[in-house]
Amino acid sequence: LPVSRQAIAKHLAALDRAGLVASARSGRELQYRLDPAPLGDAMAWMASVGARWDERLARLAARAATDGER
């Protein structure tokens, strides 16, 4: 990889703290496994926020169209 082992270890530690990976020791190695469940929660939250923004922008556009007709 074009990054150092230390950089990879830091990224994996951050993913572990975020609950996106789980680690298990196998001899001298620490192996990581992806846990995609938190990503689903994040995607649902982003979709909810995006829907609210879409509603607000649509109301603004409708209001601008109404104001432009006057």
C-alpha positions in Angstrom: 0.0 0.0 0.0 1.2 3.6 -0.6 0.7 4.4 3.1 2.7 3.4 6.2 1.7 0.6 8.6 1.4 3.2 11.3 -1.1 5.2 9.2 -3.1 2.0 8.6 -3.1 1.1 12.3 -4.4 4.6 13.2 -7.2 4.3 10.6 -8.2 0.9 11.9 -8.1 2.2 15.5 -10.5 5.0 14.5 -12.8 2.6 12.7 -12.7 0.3 15.7 -13.7 3.2 18.0 -16.5 4.1 15.7 -17.8 0.5 15.8 -17.3 -0.1 12.1 -14.8 -2.9 12.6 -14.2 -5.5 15.2 -10.7 -6.8 16.0 -9.6 -10.3 17.0 -6.1 -11.4 17.9 -4.7 -14.4 16.0 -1.2 -15.2 17.3 0.9 -12.1 16.7 -1.6 -10.6 14.3 -4.6 -8.4 14.9 -7.3 -9.2 12.4 -10.2 -6.9 11.6 -13.7 -7.6 10.5 -16.1 -5.1 9.0 -19.3 -4.4 10.9 -21.5 -2.6 8.4 -24.5 -2.1 10.7 -23.5 1.4 11.9 -23.3 2.5 8.2 -26.9 1.6 7.7 -27.8 3.8 10.7 -25.8 6.7 9.3 -27.3 6.3 5.8 -30.8 6.3 7.3 -30.0 9.5 9.2 -28.5 11.2 6.1 -31.6 10.2 4.1 -33.9 11.7 6.7 -31.9 14.9 6.9 -31.8 15.1 3.1 -35.6 14.6 2.8 -36.1 17.5 5.2 -33.8 19.7 3.2 -35.6 18.7 0.0 -38.9 19.8 1.6 -37.6 23.1 2.7 -36.0 23.9 -0.6 -39.2 23.0 -2.4 -41.1 25.4 -0.2 -38.6 28.1 -0.9 -38.8 27.5 -4.6 -42.6 27.7 -4.5 -42.5 30.9 -2.5 -40.0 32.4 -4.9 -42.3 31.5 -7.8 -45.3 33.0 -6.1 -43.4 36.2 -5.2 -42.2 36.4 -8.8 -45.8 36.4 -10.1 -46.7 39.6 -8.1 
